[in-house]
Structures are given as C-alpha cells and as structure tokens.
C-alpha cells in the first residue's frame, strides 16, 4: 500500500542539491541558537528566516501543514503552561522558539531523503546502533499502518461496521483482537525484513548511491545560516543595527 512519506518531495525541493552534512550542521546550529534567545527581535528574525526557506523549498504547503499538525501537541501544551505561570509575553517567546525550531527541523527532513540524512549523521560518527534504530523505527511506522489497513479490510469483509460503543462487549472484543493481531503480524513482517537484510550483508552502515561532496554553494548556504545566527545573537546582546 502507498503511504505519504515525510521525505517524498525532497528530490524536487529547491534545497535538495545541497550537501546533507552542511544542512544538518546548519539546522542543528540554528536550533541551538534559537534555544538561547530570550528577546522578541532575534526570535522574529530566526522565525522569518526559516519560514522563508520553507516557502521557497517547493515542498507543497499541504505536506508541510501535515507535519505542523503532528507537532501541535508539542506547541500547545508548553505554551499554555507558560501562559498560566508567566504571562502572555513569555508564552509568545516560547511559541516563537518552539515553532522556529520545528520549522528548521522540517526544512531538514522534508528536503533531505531519509537515507541521505542518516548517512550524513554517520559521517559525524553518530552511533551505528542509534542510526539503525532510527531507520527501523521510521520504516516500522509504515509496516504498522499497512497491517492496520489490512485488518480493517478484513473486518469489513466479515461484516464489521464499527458501529456501537466501546462499552459493548462485542465491539471491544473485536477491537482488542485486532490490536493484538496488528502487533503479531507486524512483528512477523519485521523479522522477515531483518532476515532479508542479514541475507544481503547488512552491517548497520547506511549505504546510498549519492556521494557527498561539498561545493561553493554549500559554503554559501552555511555562511547565510552563520550570518542569521550572528545577527540574532547581536540582537540578543542589545547591539543595534
């Protein structure tokens, strides 16, 4: 079954051609700088910068909107807590920090294929075990969705309509069996995938056809990120432009 993956538009993105290692360092560095900002002006600069990069990325807004919807719980609950405990202005600053960081990470993962991103992380000596866990976790999400859709189709074929209350014994029993079977079947498929990887000589290293090579354009991209970070830091320190 077909699923919309988070990096499905990365190849046609405006920022696809840049070295994933450079993008990884730029985005992580900007997120770290954002976390230390406490004034409105530098946060507005960073937010405007990453929002502009997202809009220019050629990734459909609908796709970006789906990612933002998934991140809403991580935005709403901290902001509500800040409103209650500290007031509206600290809550606004918290919102800008969180949203700017989410936008920066979305820029990275929607314009970089997942395998290229993991390969770039391994280039920086990210543990092979952790990169394998990230890869398998990402893929296992789609295995779970596949099995849930198969079970849904099987329930419909047997006349299950989904109507009724969870307090109903029959409905609760059917849904409980379905949940259990989803995990059993997913585990079986995961073991088959693992055995297939071992049979093909998988060692834990991420191998792609794309070779990383930094170009002048990558240096220019890094310089732009550095300039934005420096401007934000200077604004935070009270230096006027």
Buried (B, 14 or more C-beta within 10 A) or exposed (E): EEEEBBBBBBEEBEBBEBBBBBBBBBBBBBBEBBEEBEEEBBBBBBBEBBBEBBEEBEBEEEBBEEBBEEBEEEBEEBBEEBBEEEEEEBBBBBBBBBBBBBBBBBBBBBBBBBBBBBBBBBBEEBEBEEBBEBBBEBEBEBBBBBBBEBBBEEBEEEEBEEEEEEEEEEBEEBBEEBEEBBEEBBEEBBEEBEEEBEEEEEEEEBEEEEEBEEEEEBEEBBEEBBEBBEBBBBBBEEEEE
